[in-house]
Amino acid sequence: MPPRDIDDTASEQPLSDYVQAYLDRTGLSRRQFASQCRDPETGQTLNHTYVGDLVGNRVPRAPEMWRLRALAAGIAGDTVTESMSDYRRRVEEMQRMAAIQWLDLGEVLRVNTGEGGWVTLSVPADWSDRRRARFIRLAEQLARDLDEED
Protein backbone atom coordinates (compact mmCIF):
# COMPACT_ATOMS: atom_id res chain seq x y z
CA MET A 1 0.00 0.00 0.00
CA PRO A 2 1.44 3.40 -0.85
CA PRO A 3 2.23 5.81 1.97
CA ARG A 4 -0.75 7.78 3.19
CA ASP A 5 -0.99 11.56 3.40
CA ILE A 6 -2.10 13.30 6.60
CA ASP A 7 -5.73 13.13 5.40
CA ASP A 8 -5.33 9.33 4.89
CA THR A 9 -5.34 9.47 1.10
CA ALA A 10 -2.87 7.42 -0.90
CA SER A 11 0.16 9.34 -2.12
CA GLU A 12 0.57 9.74 -5.87
CA GLN A 13 4.35 10.04 -5.47
CA PRO A 14 5.12 7.41 -2.81
CA LEU A 15 8.83 6.99 -3.59
CA SER A 16 9.45 10.74 -3.43
CA ASP A 17 7.45 10.97 -0.20
CA TYR A 18 9.24 7.96 1.30
CA VAL A 19 12.69 9.42 0.67
CA GLN A 20 11.61 12.83 2.00
CA ALA A 21 10.17 11.21 5.14
CA TYR A 22 13.45 9.32 5.61
CA LEU A 23 15.43 12.55 5.33
CA ASP A 24 13.08 14.27 7.78
CA ARG A 25 13.29 11.38 10.25
CA THR A 26 17.08 11.06 10.16
CA GLY A 27 17.96 14.74 9.79
CA LEU A 28 20.33 13.90 6.93
CA SER A 29 20.92 16.45 4.20
CA ARG A 30 20.40 15.40 0.61
CA ARG A 31 24.16 15.44 0.13
CA GLN A 32 24.75 13.23 3.20
CA PHE A 33 22.07 10.79 2.11
CA ALA A 34 23.39 10.65 -1.47
CA SER A 35 26.83 9.74 -0.13
CA GLN A 36 25.24 6.62 1.46
CA CYS A 37 23.48 5.61 -1.77
CA ARG A 38 25.79 3.19 -3.58
CA ASP A 39 24.41 0.34 -5.68
CA PRO A 40 25.97 -2.84 -4.25
CA GLU A 41 25.92 -4.50 -7.68
CA THR A 42 27.44 -1.81 -9.92
CA GLY A 43 29.10 0.54 -7.44
CA GLN A 44 27.29 3.51 -8.99
CA THR A 45 26.29 6.29 -6.61
CA LEU A 46 23.50 8.82 -6.54
CA ASN A 47 24.33 12.50 -6.47
CA HIS A 48 22.58 15.02 -4.26
CA THR A 49 20.89 16.78 -7.18
CA TYR A 50 19.17 13.53 -8.15
CA VAL A 51 17.98 13.08 -4.56
CA GLY A 52 16.66 16.66 -4.65
CA ASP A 53 14.87 16.02 -7.93
CA LEU A 54 13.41 12.81 -6.55
CA VAL A 55 12.01 14.34 -3.36
CA GLY A 56 10.77 17.32 -5.39
CA ASN A 57 8.96 14.93 -7.75
CA ARG A 58 10.96 16.28 -10.70
CA VAL A 59 12.35 12.98 -12.03
CA PRO A 60 10.65 12.56 -15.43
CA ARG A 61 10.78 8.75 -15.70
CA ALA A 62 10.99 5.70 -13.48
CA PRO A 63 14.42 5.26 -11.88
CA GLU A 64 16.71 2.61 -13.30
CA MET A 65 17.19 -0.49 -11.16
CA TRP A 66 20.67 0.57 -10.06
CA ARG A 67 19.17 3.77 -8.62
CA LEU A 68 16.51 1.83 -6.72
CA ARG A 69 19.17 -0.51 -5.32
CA ALA A 70 21.30 2.51 -4.36
CA LEU A 71 18.32 4.10 -2.56
CA ALA A 72 17.67 0.84 -0.70
CA ALA A 73 21.33 0.64 0.31
CA GLY A 74 21.35 4.30 1.37
CA ILE A 75 18.34 3.82 3.60
CA ALA A 76 20.02 0.76 5.09
CA GLY A 77 23.05 2.98 5.80
CA ASP A 78 21.67 3.92 9.20
CA THR A 79 21.60 0.32 10.44
CA VAL A 80 24.62 -1.48 11.78
CA THR A 81 23.85 -4.79 10.10
CA GLU A 82 21.17 -5.86 7.71
CA SER A 83 20.44 -9.26 6.28
CA MET A 84 20.36 -9.77 2.54
CA SER A 85 16.65 -10.63 2.76
CA ASP A 86 15.96 -7.26 4.45
CA TYR A 87 17.87 -5.50 1.68
CA ARG A 88 15.98 -7.41 -1.05
CA ARG A 89 12.67 -6.61 0.63
CA ARG A 90 13.61 -2.93 0.67
CA VAL A 91 14.53 -3.04 -3.06
CA GLU A 92 11.17 -4.67 -3.82
CA GLU A 93 9.42 -1.93 -1.87
CA MET A 94 11.32 0.71 -3.90
CA GLN A 95 10.19 -1.03 -7.10
CA ARG A 96 6.58 -1.07 -5.91
CA MET A 97 6.61 2.62 -5.03
CA ALA A 98 8.26 3.49 -8.36
CA ALA A 99 5.56 1.51 -10.22
CA ILE A 100 2.85 3.45 -8.43
CA GLN A 101 4.54 6.81 -9.01
CA TRP A 102 5.70 6.50 -12.62
CA LEU A 103 3.48 3.83 -14.14
CA ASP A 104 0.27 5.25 -12.66
CA LEU A 105 -0.80 1.85 -11.35
CA GLY A 106 -2.66 3.14 -8.32
CA GLU A 107 -2.23 0.87 -5.35
CA VAL A 108 -0.09 -2.20 -5.98
CA LEU A 109 -0.89 -5.34 -4.04
CA ARG A 110 1.83 -7.98 -3.53
CA VAL A 111 0.76 -11.39 -2.31
CA ASN A 112 3.28 -14.00 -1.22
CA THR A 113 2.94 -17.31 -3.09
CA GLY A 114 5.45 -19.09 -0.87
CA GLU A 115 8.96 -20.22 -1.81
CA GLY A 116 9.93 -16.56 -2.32
CA GLY A 117 7.48 -15.92 -5.17
CA TRP A 118 4.99 -13.07 -5.42
CA VAL A 119 1.88 -12.14 -7.37
CA THR A 120 1.72 -8.40 -8.03
CA LEU A 121 -1.60 -6.81 -8.94
CA SER A 122 -2.75 -3.25 -9.44
CA VAL A 123 -5.72 -2.33 -7.24
CA PRO A 124 -7.85 0.45 -8.78
CA ALA A 125 -7.89 3.39 -6.39
CA ASP A 126 -11.52 4.29 -7.06
CA TRP A 127 -12.91 0.95 -5.82
CA SER A 128 -14.95 0.84 -2.63
CA ASP A 129 -13.42 -0.68 0.50
CA ARG A 130 -15.72 -3.70 0.12
CA ARG A 131 -14.71 -4.29 -3.49
CA ARG A 132 -11.01 -3.84 -2.64
CA ALA A 133 -11.30 -6.35 0.23
CA ARG A 134 -12.90 -8.89 -2.11
CA PHE A 135 -10.15 -8.36 -4.69
CA ILE A 136 -7.48 -8.87 -2.03
CA ARG A 137 -9.15 -12.09 -0.84
CA LEU A 138 -9.22 -13.39 -4.43
CA ALA A 139 -5.55 -12.46 -4.93
CA GLU A 140 -4.60 -14.25 -1.72
CA GLN A 141 -6.53 -17.32 -2.87
CA LEU A 142 -4.71 -17.18 -6.22
CA ALA A 143 -1.39 -17.06 -4.38
CA ARG A 144 -2.35 -20.07 -2.25
CA ASP A 145 -3.44 -21.97 -5.38
CA LEU A 146 -0.15 -21.17 -7.10
CA ASP A 147 1.74 -22.43 -4.05
CA GLU A 148 0.08 -25.86 -4.19
CA GLU A 149 1.85 -28.66 -5.99
CA ASP A 150 0.23 -30.00 -9.14
C-alpha positions as CSV (number, residue, x, y, z in Angstrom):
1,M,0.0,0.0,0.0
2,P,1.4,3.4,-0.8
3,P,2.2,5.8,2.0
4,R,-0.8,7.8,3.2
5,D,-1.0,11.6,3.4
6,I,-2.1,13.3,6.6
7,D,-5.7,13.1,5.4
8,D,-5.3,9.3,4.9
9,T,-5.3,9.5,1.1
10,A,-2.9,7.4,-0.9
11,S,0.2,9.3,-2.1
12,E,0.6,9.7,-5.9
13,Q,4.4,10.0,-5.5
14,P,5.1,7.4,-2.8
15,L,8.8,7.0,-3.6
16,S,9.4,10.7,-3.4
17,D,7.4,11.0,-0.2
18,Y,9.2,8.0,1.3
19,V,12.7,9.4,0.7
20,Q,11.6,12.8,2.0
21,A,10.2,11.2,5.1
22,Y,13.4,9.3,5.6
23,L,15.4,12.6,5.3
24,D,13.1,14.3,7.8
25,R,13.3,11.4,10.3
26,T,17.1,11.1,10.2
27,G,18.0,14.7,9.8
28,L,20.3,13.9,6.9
29,S,20.9,16.4,4.2
30,R,20.4,15.4,0.6
31,R,24.2,15.4,0.1
32,Q,24.7,13.2,3.2
33,F,22.1,10.8,2.1
34,A,23.4,10.7,-1.5
35,S,26.8,9.7,-0.1
36,Q,25.2,6.6,1.5
37,C,23.5,5.6,-1.8
38,R,25.8,3.2,-3.6
39,D,24.4,0.3,-5.7
40,P,26.0,-2.8,-4.2
41,E,25.9,-4.5,-7.7
42,T,27.4,-1.8,-9.9
43,G,29.1,0.5,-7.4
44,Q,27.3,3.5,-9.0
45,T,26.3,6.3,-6.6
46,L,23.5,8.8,-6.5
47,N,24.3,12.5,-6.5
48,H,22.6,15.0,-4.3
49,T,20.9,16.8,-7.2
50,Y,19.2,13.5,-8.1
51,V,18.0,13.1,-4.6
52,G,16.7,16.7,-4.7
53,D,14.9,16.0,-7.9
54,L,13.4,12.8,-6.5
55,V,12.0,14.3,-3.4
56,G,10.8,17.3,-5.4
57,N,9.0,14.9,-7.7
58,R,11.0,16.3,-10.7
59,V,12.3,13.0,-12.0
60,P,10.7,12.6,-15.4
61,R,10.8,8.8,-15.7
62,A,11.0,5.7,-13.5
63,P,14.4,5.3,-11.9
64,E,16.7,2.6,-13.3
65,M,17.2,-0.5,-11.2
66,W,20.7,0.6,-10.1
67,R,19.2,3.8,-8.6
68,L,16.5,1.8,-6.7
69,R,19.2,-0.5,-5.3
70,A,21.3,2.5,-4.4
71,L,18.3,4.1,-2.6
72,A,17.7,0.8,-0.7
73,A,21.3,0.6,0.3
74,G,21.3,4.3,1.4
75,I,18.3,3.8,3.6
76,A,20.0,0.8,5.1
77,G,23.0,3.0,5.8
78,D,21.7,3.9,9.2
79,T,21.6,0.3,10.4
80,V,24.6,-1.5,11.8
81,T,23.8,-4.8,10.1
82,E,21.2,-5.9,7.7
83,S,20.4,-9.3,6.3
84,M,20.4,-9.8,2.5
85,S,16.7,-10.6,2.8
86,D,16.0,-7.3,4.5
87,Y,17.9,-5.5,1.7
88,R,16.0,-7.4,-1.1
89,R,12.7,-6.6,0.6
90,R,13.6,-2.9,0.7
91,V,14.5,-3.0,-3.1
92,E,11.2,-4.7,-3.8
93,E,9.4,-1.9,-1.9
94,M,11.3,0.7,-3.9
95,Q,10.2,-1.0,-7.1
96,R,6.6,-1.1,-5.9
97,M,6.6,2.6,-5.0
98,A,8.3,3.5,-8.4
99,A,5.6,1.5,-10.2
100,I,2.9,3.4,-8.4
101,Q,4.5,6.8,-9.0
102,W,5.7,6.5,-12.6
103,L,3.5,3.8,-14.1
104,D,0.3,5.2,-12.7
105,L,-0.8,1.9,-11.3
106,G,-2.7,3.1,-8.3
107,E,-2.2,0.9,-5.4
108,V,-0.1,-2.2,-6.0
109,L,-0.9,-5.3,-4.0
110,R,1.8,-8.0,-3.5
111,V,0.8,-11.4,-2.3
112,N,3.3,-14.0,-1.2
113,T,2.9,-17.3,-3.1
114,G,5.5,-19.1,-0.9
115,E,9.0,-20.2,-1.8
116,G,9.9,-16.6,-2.3
117,G,7.5,-15.9,-5.2
118,W,5.0,-13.1,-5.4
119,V,1.9,-12.1,-7.4
120,T,1.7,-8.4,-8.0
121,L,-1.6,-6.8,-8.9
122,S,-2.8,-3.2,-9.4
123,V,-5.7,-2.3,-7.2
124,P,-7.9,0.5,-8.8
125,A,-7.9,3.4,-6.4
126,D,-11.5,4.3,-7.1
127,W,-12.9,1.0,-5.8
128,S,-15.0,0.8,-2.6
129,D,-13.4,-0.7,0.5
130,R,-15.7,-3.7,0.1
131,R,-14.7,-4.3,-3.5
132,R,-11.0,-3.8,-2.6
133,A,-11.3,-6.4,0.2
134,R,-12.9,-8.9,-2.1
135,F,-10.1,-8.4,-4.7
136,I,-7.5,-8.9,-2.0
137,R,-9.2,-12.1,-0.8
138,L,-9.2,-13.4,-4.4
139,A,-5.5,-12.5,-4.9
140,E,-4.6,-14.2,-1.7
141,Q,-6.5,-17.3,-2.9
142,L,-4.7,-17.2,-6.2
143,A,-1.4,-17.1,-4.4
144,R,-2.4,-20.1,-2.3
145,D,-3.4,-22.0,-5.4
146,L,-0.1,-21.2,-7.1
147,D,1.7,-22.4,-4.1
148,E,0.1,-25.9,-4.2
149,E,1.9,-28.7,-6.0
150,D,0.2,-30.0,-9.1
